[in-house]
Structure formats: C-alpha cells, structure tokens
C-alpha cells in the first residue's frame, strides 16, 4: 500500500508536529480537531515552526508554502476518507481515545490503517475497540516531532506484518528512525526513562545531593543533554507520577513505587515549567 495522504486526529502539540513532518516530506495531510479555532491554531503553529526553519536556512519560503498547501484542516471526520492511514493524536485519555477510534473505524474504508500516538495505553486494548485489529498499530512520536528522530512502532497482539511494514516505511519516509516494540506499558523509552526520573527524586529526597548536582552528574557522567530533574520539570511532574502509577498497577512490582517526594510536589501543585515551579523555579 502506498500512503499518499495521512489523516491526523488532534491539532495540538503532537498532531501539528506530525502534520509538519508529513507535509515537509511531500505527503498530504488532513488534520481534524473539534473546533475551527483548534485547527487554525495547529496550522499556525506549523507555519511558525517553518518560519524558524527558514531563518536557519534549513528550508526556503517556497518549501514552506508547498508544505502548508499539503495540510488541509477540518472539523469533519468525513474528510479522513481521503487518507490511507489515520493517526490518532488526541489527549492521553483512554475513554476519549476509544470514542474517537470507534468513530473513525465506522467512517474509513476497511483497508485503511489506524494508528495511535498513545504514550502509555495498551495498543491491543485500543485495537479491540475497532473492527480492524490486524490493521491497528501504535505509532509513538516524540516531542518536538519535527526535531526528534525516533518513532516507536508498537505491535498489538493482532497487528499484521503488512500493517507493520507499511507504517515502518511511512516513518522512514518522514526521515525518522523507527524501532519496533511489543505492546507493554511504557513501551521501551518511557519504561526506562520514567523510573530513572523517579530514582532521581529518591536521591533528592534522601538528601544525597542538590538538584543542580544530581542533574550535573547525569549530564557530565552519562552524556545526557538534560538532567533527570530538569527533564521532569519539562515533562510535568504530574505526568511522571501518573506513568509510575500505571506501571505499579500494570506490573504489580514495588520497584515502580513512585517516590513520596514526587507525589508531595504534585499535591502541592508544583508540576514543573507549566506552573512556574517544579524542582526548579521558572
């Protein structure tokens, strides 16, 4: 199957990032959201991102115009009928995603692939809500999508080889380097990353070092571009806590117990950059 048009549900951070990656790679996009305002904001974000690339001499003004011309914004799911694959990039909420996927499944042709950009919800579970489990797959992009090279491709229990091959090829056409993952909570990257962040909170809570020194240690000693505590502030402490709680519930292993300090800071509303204060003050 040749994918010439990608449908995207959600024009937020992830949705518009995926739309940009597709459009600059010569692939047509239909980006759907619930309101015209959300769609327009998504398209404007892409335009702003492309303007920054022009300033850095990465693309020309003609490239920008051509990319934007490939993005069709819409509030109607019917417009997704033009796509060979639909990528769901809505808010990370199980009920909402199920509702969206059932709607899409009922509208698009049987041969169309449906993918979810979920970072934590079971692909097998989401697939079961549709009538095309063999043509359902996880396609987990990383933020910011235009910059990050990784896509985790997650196979549900019933995902077919043909679906996996088509989605892997699409990721490569977008200039990404995909890795293939079996369905499990957190997949690969977040399964390793979030417990590392959690451990950094334990180290902080035990008073072993200051936040600055913990982050400096991991940056200088492990070559990480950003320390785990600064990264937690960027991701959101509430998100880190929610992920740890999912791991504890799903695996039933105490090694995934969230650090009490992390839980306290979330309770206090210190969620990181988005609230102006987390581990650090912003």
C-alpha positions as CSV (number, residue, x, y, z in Angstrom):
1,X,0.0,0.0,0.0
2,X,1.3,3.4,-1.0
3,X,0.5,6.1,1.6
4,X,-0.1,9.5,-0.1
5,X,-2.4,11.1,2.4
6,X,-2.2,10.8,6.2
7,X,-5.2,11.7,8.4
8,X,-4.4,13.1,11.8
9,X,-6.9,13.5,14.7
10,X,-5.8,16.3,17.0
11,X,-4.2,19.6,16.0
12,X,-2.4,20.0,19.3
13,X,1.4,19.7,20.0
14,X,1.7,16.2,18.7
15,X,-0.8,16.4,16.0
16,X,0.5,19.5,14.3
17,X,4.1,18.2,14.7
18,X,3.2,15.0,12.9
19,X,1.4,17.1,10.2
20,X,4.5,19.2,9.7
21,X,6.7,16.1,9.4
22,X,4.4,14.7,6.8
23,X,3.9,17.9,4.8
24,X,7.7,18.7,4.5
25,X,8.2,15.1,3.3
26,X,5.7,15.6,0.4
27,X,2.8,13.7,2.0
28,X,-0.7,15.2,2.0
29,X,-2.4,15.7,5.4
30,X,-5.9,16.0,6.7
31,X,-5.8,17.4,10.2
32,X,-9.0,17.2,12.2
33,X,-10.0,18.7,15.5
34,X,-13.2,19.6,17.3
35,X,-13.2,23.3,16.6
36,X,-12.1,25.6,13.8
37,X,-10.1,27.6,16.4
38,X,-8.1,24.4,17.4
39,X,-7.4,23.6,13.7
40,X,-6.3,27.1,12.8
41,X,-4.0,27.2,15.9
42,X,-2.5,23.9,14.8
43,X,-1.8,25.2,11.2
44,X,-0.5,28.5,12.6
45,X,1.9,26.5,14.8
46,X,3.2,24.6,11.8
47,X,3.7,28.0,9.9
48,X,5.6,29.4,12.8
49,X,7.8,26.3,13.0
50,X,8.5,26.5,9.3
51,X,9.4,30.2,9.6
52,X,12.0,29.3,12.2
53,X,13.5,26.8,9.7
54,X,13.6,29.5,7.0
55,X,15.6,31.7,9.4
56,X,18.1,28.9,10.0
57,X,18.4,28.4,6.2
58,X,17.1,24.8,6.5
59,X,14.2,25.4,4.1
60,X,13.1,28.1,1.6
61,X,9.9,30.2,1.6
62,X,8.8,28.2,-1.4
63,X,9.3,25.0,0.6
64,X,7.1,26.5,3.4
65,X,4.3,27.4,1.0
66,X,4.4,23.9,-0.6
67,X,4.3,22.2,2.9
68,X,1.3,24.4,4.1
69,X,-0.5,23.7,0.9
70,X,-0.4,20.0,1.7
71,X,-2.2,20.4,5.0
72,X,-6.0,20.5,5.0
73,X,-7.5,21.5,8.3
74,X,-11.0,20.2,9.1
75,X,-13.6,19.7,11.8
76,X,-15.3,16.8,9.9
77,X,-14.3,13.2,10.3
78,X,-15.7,12.6,6.8
79,X,-12.6,14.3,5.4
80,X,-10.5,11.4,6.8
81,X,-11.9,9.2,4.0
82,X,-9.1,10.6,1.7
83,X,-6.4,9.0,3.9
84,X,-4.7,5.6,3.7
85,X,-3.7,5.8,7.3
86,X,-5.3,7.8,10.2
87,X,-3.1,8.7,13.2
88,X,-5.0,9.5,16.4
89,X,-3.1,12.1,18.4
90,X,-5.7,13.2,20.9
91,X,-5.2,13.9,24.6
92,X,-3.8,10.9,26.6
93,X,-7.2,9.8,27.9
94,X,-8.4,6.2,27.5
95,X,-12.2,6.9,27.2
96,X,-11.6,9.8,24.7
97,X,-9.4,7.7,22.5
98,X,-11.8,4.8,22.5
99,X,-14.7,7.1,21.4
100,X,-12.6,8.7,18.6
101,X,-11.3,5.3,17.4
102,X,-14.8,3.8,17.2
103,X,-16.0,6.9,15.2
104,X,-13.0,6.7,12.7
105,X,-13.4,2.9,12.4
106,X,-17.0,3.4,11.3
107,X,-16.1,6.0,8.7
108,X,-12.9,5.0,6.9
109,X,-12.6,2.1,4.3
110,X,-11.8,-1.3,5.7
111,X,-8.2,-1.3,4.2
112,X,-7.2,1.9,5.9
113,X,-4.7,1.6,8.8
114,X,-5.5,3.2,12.1
115,X,-2.6,4.2,14.3
116,X,-2.5,5.7,17.8
117,X,0.2,8.1,19.1
118,X,-0.5,7.0,22.7
119,X,2.5,7.0,25.0
120,X,1.0,4.7,27.7
121,X,-2.3,3.0,26.7
122,X,-2.3,-0.7,25.6
123,X,-2.4,-0.9,21.8
124,X,-4.1,-4.3,22.0
125,X,-6.9,-2.8,24.1
126,X,-7.4,0.1,21.7
127,X,-7.3,-2.2,18.7
128,X,-10.1,-4.3,20.3
129,X,-12.4,-1.3,20.2
130,X,-12.2,-1.3,16.4
131,X,-13.2,-3.9,13.7
132,X,-9.7,-3.9,12.3
133,X,-7.3,-5.2,15.0
134,X,-4.9,-6.5,12.3
135,X,-4.7,-3.0,10.7
136,X,-4.2,-1.2,14.1
137,X,-0.8,-0.2,15.4
138,X,0.9,2.2,17.8
139,X,3.0,5.0,16.3
140,X,4.5,6.8,19.2
141,X,6.3,10.0,18.1
142,X,8.4,12.1,20.5
143,X,8.1,15.8,21.2
144,X,9.1,18.0,19.4
145,X,8.1,15.8,16.5
146,X,9.9,17.8,13.7
147,X,13.2,17.5,15.6
148,X,13.1,14.1,17.2
149,X,14.3,11.2,15.1
150,X,12.6,8.4,17.0
151,X,9.2,6.7,16.4
152,X,8.3,3.7,18.5
153,X,6.2,1.3,16.4
154,X,4.1,-0.8,18.7
155,X,2.6,-4.1,17.6
156,X,-0.6,-5.1,19.3
157,X,-1.3,-8.8,19.7
158,X,-3.2,-8.9,16.3
159,X,-1.2,-6.3,14.3
160,X,-0.4,-7.9,10.9
161,X,3.1,-7.9,9.3
162,X,1.8,-5.9,6.3
163,X,0.5,-3.2,8.6
164,X,3.8,-3.1,10.5
165,X,5.8,-2.9,7.2
166,X,3.6,0.0,5.8
167,X,3.9,2.0,9.0
168,X,7.7,1.4,9.3
169,X,8.1,2.6,5.7
170,X,6.0,5.7,6.4
171,X,8.1,6.6,9.4
172,X,11.3,6.2,7.3
173,X,9.8,8.5,4.6
174,X,9.3,11.1,7.3
175,X,13.0,10.9,7.9
176,X,12.6,9.1,11.2
177,X,14.4,6.1,12.6
178,X,11.7,3.7,13.9
179,X,12.2,1.0,16.4
180,X,9.7,-1.9,16.8
181,X,8.3,-2.7,20.2
182,X,5.9,-5.3,21.6
183,X,2.8,-4.0,23.4
184,X,3.6,-3.4,27.1
185,X,3.1,-0.4,29.5
186,X,5.5,2.4,28.6
187,X,6.8,0.6,25.6
188,X,10.7,1.0,25.6
189,X,11.8,4.6,26.1
190,X,9.4,5.7,28.8
191,X,9.7,2.3,30.6
192,X,13.4,3.1,31.1
193,X,13.2,6.9,31.3
194,X,10.4,7.5,33.9
195,X,11.8,5.1,36.5
196,X,15.2,6.8,36.1
197,X,13.5,10.2,36.8
198,X,11.7,8.6,39.8
199,X,15.0,7.3,41.1
200,X,16.5,10.9,40.8
201,X,13.6,12.0,43.1
202,X,14.6,9.3,45.7
203,X,18.2,10.5,45.5
204,X,17.0,14.1,46.1
205,X,14.6,13.1,48.9
206,X,17.4,11.3,50.7
207,X,19.5,14.5,50.6
208,X,22.4,12.8,48.7
209,X,23.0,15.9,46.6
210,X,21.4,19.1,45.5
211,X,19.1,19.1,42.4
212,X,21.8,21.0,40.4
213,X,24.4,18.5,41.3
214,X,22.2,15.5,40.6
215,X,21.5,16.9,37.1
216,X,25.1,17.9,36.5
217,X,26.2,14.3,37.5
218,X,23.9,12.7,34.9
219,X,24.7,15.2,32.2
220,X,28.5,15.0,32.7
221,X,28.7,11.4,33.7
222,X,26.2,9.8,31.3
223,X,26.3,12.4,28.5
224,X,22.6,13.2,28.9
225,X,21.7,16.5,27.2
226,X,19.4,17.4,30.2
227,X,19.4,16.1,33.8
228,X,16.5,13.9,35.1
229,X,15.1,16.5,37.4
230,X,15.1,19.3,34.8
231,X,13.6,16.8,32.4
232,X,10.8,16.0,34.9
233,X,10.0,19.7,35.1
234,X,9.8,19.8,31.3
235,X,7.6,16.7,31.0
236,X,5.5,17.7,34.0
237,X,5.8,16.1,37.5
238,X,2.1,15.1,37.3
239,X,2.8,13.1,34.1
240,X,5.8,11.4,35.6
241,X,3.7,10.4,38.7
242,X,0.8,9.2,36.5
243,X,3.1,7.0,34.5
244,X,4.7,5.5,37.6
245,X,1.3,4.7,39.0
246,X,0.3,2.9,35.7
247,X,3.5,0.8,35.9
248,X,2.8,-0.1,39.5
249,X,-0.8,-1.1,38.7
250,X,0.1,-3.0,35.5
251,X,3.2,-4.8,36.6
252,X,2.4,-5.2,40.3
253,X,6.1,-4.8,41.1
254,X,7.2,-2.5,44.0
255,X,10.2,-1.3,42.0
256,X,7.7,1.0,40.3
257,X,6.6,2.7,43.5
258,X,6.5,6.5,42.9
259,X,8.8,8.5,45.2
260,X,6.8,10.1,48.0
261,X,8.6,13.5,47.3
262,X,7.3,13.4,43.7
263,X,3.8,12.7,45.0
264,X,4.1,15.6,47.5
265,X,5.2,18.1,44.9
266,X,2.4,17.1,42.6
267,X,-0.1,17.5,45.5
268,X,1.4,21.0,46.1
269,X,0.7,22.0,42.5
270,X,4.5,22.2,41.7
271,X,4.2,20.5,38.4
272,X,7.3,22.0,36.6
273,X,7.7,24.6,33.9
274,X,3.9,24.7,33.1
275,X,3.2,26.0,36.7
276,X,6.3,28.1,37.0
277,X,7.8,25.8,39.7
278,X,8.7,22.2,40.0
279,X,12.1,21.0,41.2
280,X,13.3,24.4,40.0
281,X,11.8,27.9,39.9
282,X,11.0,29.3,36.4
